[in-house]
């Protein structure tokens, strides 16, 4: 169009209007915004169909990004995030994994990425535990939902940052056949009950966006914490959490069999079965770890007891 001598500015303006209209009509699509992540050793490419979708979700996974050319044969899998009929759809190939609102994108993606890492089968078993690390060893915090794993992990990482303790992951740890763990390094997901407890150390927590999980639970994702590498790391301590209103703080040593029973309750594998390999990996992990149960009601009491344990 510029060849016949039409003014360049007018040509560009007309072309911009035409592309915008063709995009609105679905005749063409803008290039996807791509993000390449490492999730516990699984390489994932996320393709956001529109820039506003990338703006909503990509920042929460930026610390997991890897260079596109890191793996010569491409990513292990690809997710596509697009807006369809007013809702956001997350797909893996032709399979729709989730349909959600904009404020549900990040939790939905975290769930899909976690499931992908677990089902790859590169690890013996996935443990429902927060992971902290220092000196080349890991501390696992396990417990049922609501036990305060994420809150306590954040508080402990903040309190012991100067001693080298960092947060590796707040929810899932992948256990290898050698008994070492690799944490999934997502930013900790904090529920409303923890916001006032942690706002003193992180005043910006209350300014972070609120996301909604699949179960309707509101969460905020806290970044910028003292962090540690995801692993694999040998486990030095395993602490089961028992949070009860009015309970006095206590840290008691446990028989490894009791800890094994607790861990199995929240464990998962690629085929949803815990076979011989999984139990052998758990046995190797327990062989080198001290096992404890922490009973507590107040966050600062729990932090103090675990700080003493890590310093011993």
DRENLO-584961 format. One record per residue (C-alpha): residue in one letter; z, y, x. Coordinates in steps of 0.05 Angstrom, whole numbers, plus 32768, in hexadecimal, padded with zeros to 4 digits. Layout:
REM DRENLO-584961
AZYX ...
REM end
This chain:
REM DRENLO-584961
X800080008000 X800D802E803A X7FC8801F8057 X7FA1804C8026 X7FCD8086803A X800280848004 X804380A8801A X80718078803C X80AF80918018 X809080887FD4 X807780437FE5 X80BC802C7FFC X80DD804A7FBE X80AC80277F90 X80B37FE57FB4 X80FF7FEA7FB1 X80FD7FF57F66 X80CC7FBC7F5D X80F67F8B7F85 X81357F9F7F5F X81127F937F1C X80F37F507F32 X81377F3A7F4B X81577F4D7F08 X81227F257EE3 X812E7EE97F10 X80E77EEA7F2C X81017EEF7F73 X81447EE47F94 X81637F0B7FCE X81727EE3800D X81B47EBF800B X81EF7ED78034 X82037E9D8060 X82477E8A807D X82527E5180AE X82987E3380B1 X82BF7DFC80D5 X82EF7DDA80A5 X83197DA880CC X82DC7D9280F4 X82AC7D9380B8 X82747DC780BF X82637DE9807E X822F7E1D806C X823E7E49802F X82037E6E8011 X82157EA87FE4 X81DB7EBA7FB6 X81EF7F037FB2 X82137F337FE1 X824A7F427FAE X825D7EF87FAD X82627EF87FF9 X828D7F377FF5 X82BD7F147FC5 X82C57ED37FEC X82AC7ED58034 X82E57F008052 X83187ECA8040 X82F37E97806B X82DF7EC480A4 X83137EA780D4 X82F17E6380CB X82AB7E7A80DD X82837E5B8115 X82417E6E8134 X82057E54810D X81E77E308149 X82287E0D815C X820F7DCB8140 X81C87DB98151 X81BB7D8C8115 X81D57DBE80E2 X82127DBF80B5 X82327D818097 X82297D9F8051 X82147DDE802C X82347E017FF1 X820E7E337FC6 X82337E6A7FA1 X820B7E8E7F6B X82147EB57F2A X81F87E917EEE X81FE7EAB7EA6 X82387ED97EB8 X82627EA57EDD X82657E8F7F25 X824D7E487F35 X825D7E237F76 X822B7DEB7F84 X82237DB57FB8 X81DA7DA47FB3 X81CB7D987F69 X82147D8A7F59 X823C7DC37F3A X82817DBE7F58 X82A17DF87F33 X82927E2E7F00 X82C27E687F05 X82D07EB27EFE X82C97EE17F3A X83157EE07F46 X83137E947F4A X82DC7E8E7F7F X83097E8A7FBD X833A7E557FA1 X82FE7E2C7F87 X82DB7E2F7FCA X831B7E1C7FEF X83227DDF7FC2 X82D97DCA7FCD X82DF7DD48018 X83207DAC801C X83027D737FF4 X82C47D738021 X82EF7D6E8060 X83197D358043 X82DF7D0D8028 X82B97D10806A X82E77CD88080 X82ED7CF080C8 X83397CEB80C2 X83657CB280AC X838B7CD88077 X83967D1F805C X83DF7D358057 X83F87D6A8026 X841F7D928059 X84227DD6807A X84187DD480C6 X84377E0180FB X842B7DF98145 X84497E0C8187 X84457DF181CD X840F7DBF81BC X84387D9E8185 X84397DA38139 X846F7DAD8104 X845D7D9280BF X847E7DAD8080 X84747D7D8045 X848C7D7E7FFE X84777D7D7FB6 X84527DB97F97 X84837DF37F90 X84AE7DDD7FCB X849C7E1D7FF0 X84707E018028 X84437E3E802E X847B7E718026 X84A77E4F805A X846C7E44808A X845B7E8F8087 X84A47EA4808F X84AE7E7580CA X846E7E8A80ED X84817ED380E6 X84C97EC780FF X84B57E9D813B X84757EC08150 X84947ED78191 X84A67E9081A4 X845E7E7A819C X84637E578158 X84257E63812E X840B7E4E80EA X83D27E1B80EC X83CB7E0D80A2 X83F47E128063 X83DC7DD98037 X83B57D9E8055 X83B97D7B8098 X83867D4680AB X83A67D0B80D1 X837A7CE88104 X837D7C9F8118 X83A37CB38157 X83DC7CD1812F X83CA7D1A813D X83BE7D4E8107 X83897D8280FC X839C7DB980CA X836C7DD9809A X83727E2180B0 X836D7E45806E X83957E858064 X83D77E738041 X83D47E757FF5 X84127E997FDB X842A7E957F93 X844C7ECE7F6E X84927EB37F7C X84877EBD7FC7 X846B7F037FC4 X84AE7F287FC1 X84CC7EF97FF6 X84957F078029 X84847F4F8018 X84BA7F688048 X84967F4A8084 X84507F598068 X84517F97803B X84057F918033 X840E7F4F800F X84177F727FCC X83D57F977FD7 X83AC7F587FE1 X837D7F417FA9 X83987F0E7F78 X83707ECE7F70 X83757E9A7F39 X83767E4F7F48 X83597E177F1D X839E7E0D7EFD X83A57E567EEA X83D77E657F21 X83D07EA97F42 X83CF7EAB7F8E X83C57EDD7FC7 X83A87EC7800A X83CC7EE48046 X83A77EEB8087 X83B97F0B80CA X83F47EDC80D7 X84087EC0811B X83D97E86811C X83CF7E468144 X83937E1A8150 X83857DE6811B X838E7DAA8149 X838B7D718154 X83D47D738167 X840C7D3F816F X84437D48813B X84887D568156 X84AE7D658115 X84A37D5280CC X84CF7D77809A X84D17D668051 X84E47DA18025 X85167D9E7FEC X851D7DE37FCE X85537DE87F99 X85737E257F78 X85BA7E2D7F92 X85B57DF77FC7 X85D77E038009 X85A87E008046 X85A87DBD806A X857B7D9A809B X85877D4F809F X85657D1B80C9 X853D7CE780A2 X85287CA080AF X84DC7C9F80BD X84D27C708082 X84ED7CA58052 X84BD7CD88070 X84847CA7806A X84937C9D8020 X84937CE88015 X84527CF3803B X842D7CBB8016 X843C7CDE7FD4 X840F7D187FE6 X83DD7CF48013 X83937CEA8006 X83587CC88028 X830D7CC98024 X830B7C8E7FF4 X834C7C9E7FD0 X836D7C607FEF X83A07C5C8027 X83897C20804F X83A27C018090 X83847C3880BB X83A97C6E8094 X83EC7C4B809C X83E07C3F80E6 X83D17C8980EF X84107C9C80C9 X84397C6C80F4 X841D7C8B8134 X842F7CD0811B X84757CBD8106 X84817C998148 X84837CDA816E X84A27D088139 X84E87D1B8124 X84EF7D1480D8 X851B7D4380AE X852A7D5B8068 X85387DA5805D X85607DB78020 X85627E028011 X85617E387FDD X85567E778006 X851A7E838033 X85417EA3806C X85727E68806F X85377E378074 X85167E6180AA X85567E6380D3 X85607E1880D0 X85187E0980E4 X851A7E3D811B X85557E188138 X85307DD68133 X84F27DF08156 X851D7E0E818C X85417DCD819A 
REM end
